[in-house]
Amino acid sequence: MKIVLLGPPGAGKGTLANLLKETFDLWHVSTGDILREEMKNKTKLGKEVNRYVDQGALVPDEVVTEIIKNKFKNNGRLQQGFMLDGFPRTGVQAEELDKILSKEGQPLDFALYMKASLPVILGRLTGRRVCRSCGSLYHIINKPPKKANVCDECGGELYQRPDDNEETIRTRMKVYTKSTKPIIDYYKKQNKLKTVNADLDAQTVLTVLMSILDENKKSHQHKNSR
Ligand SMILES: [Zn+2]
């Protein structure tokens, strides 16, 4: 299974990615993780990325496209299947991705759009708490610590990230929806867009996804047997 994961912050992409990894042994390719790794290892690319981050600028599209190109080039892991997270971010990148994958002979199966409503996203993100010492994540309703504001793991203090407030989340959601529209349209046109209701919990989303995959397989077999 070769897929792109789409969804705004708070849609539960990270949780679903972990479940997919366990269930299908998929290779999780996250541009955020790659960039952090490169910066940590102070590679040539990492240093370049660092310059943008220091200036508070976004890493340019071409740089991110180049990273994906290099990651996928002659990489045997492509065959085992992958889920791409954080890429493409624009319609142009979606086209670039198709070019990269067709060169490797491993075309994309579909794009999974995790569509969540604003109230659900607000609930998930405003309730999030993070441990100051070890970074463990909690949620005041879905995953509360045993003792209020204290980390179960290390006893550290829990806090709310400044950008997990309602106003910032509303803005981020607007920006996301607008910038993602061309990508959604692109995959729709190719008949490769699968939309799941990400208001549901990740386990239910996975079950829904499995049934979509099953139907897909059946219709392919049907086509092939004709
Ligand atoms: Zn902790």
Residues whose N, C-alpha, C, O or C-beta is under 5 A from the ligand:
A	BS01	ZN	C131 S133 C134 G135 S136 C151 E153 C154 G155 G156
